[in-house]
Amino acid sequence: MNPERSPYPCQRCGTCCEKGGPSLHREDRPMIDDGRIPARCLFTIRRGERVRDNLKGDLVPLTEEIIKIKGCADRWTCLFYDRATRGCGIYAHRPLECRALNCRDTRRIEAVYDKTRLARQDLLSGVNGLWDLIEDHERRCNYEALHARVEAGIHEGRLKQEKAILEILRFDAHVRRLTVEKGGLDSRMLDFVFGRPLCDTIKMFDIELAKKNGVYELAVTPAFSREQPIG
Ligand code: SF4
């Protein structure tokens, strides 16, 4: 269905763009390859991260990673959205999901939403050295491992797992620092290359980091300390 011919044409209210940028699909790759969508404007949500399923409305762990266009600073609003004009900065080349989305008629977006999604492997596996680093990072800092430690902490007492959890977080921070300082990676690429920093996303497990006397430790929210299962 051609969105221009939809009985419910877009009203340009901007709500969709303010809710967050699109996930990218194989059809969007030419725009990344030729820089119309620069890689520094992307971020990765890795497998196992909990995200809101826009169609079902629930928080669910991702079964496969997705690559999205970043938000603006501390808001989810898509980086390419201009609030003043209510316009898209890359409208002529906007990604597949943006072309398919009509909030009053969701049939097209539902048809493409979880198909042909791009992953880092599609875009970065050919980059010498970097892909090995990403694979190593995934082995040591994946969300399944983190989730298992958090669950074990709930059942065995959090202190038994605190060291292991902090170790995962430290390695994540170390790899990011090293890749920028020694490897020369543009720091704006980090959230695309390694996903969002674990010290930020750890909140999804009801845990926060706190610095005491210069040393990081886990600050546990009531949900975790009450020894409730992660739901
Ligand atoms: S790429 Fe353009 S149309 Fe798509 S969410 Fe961003 S501003 Fe909106």
Residues whose N, C-alpha, C, O or C-beta is under 5 A from the ligand:
A	BS01	SF4	C17 G20 G21 P22 C78 F80 Y81 G87 C88 G89 R94 C98
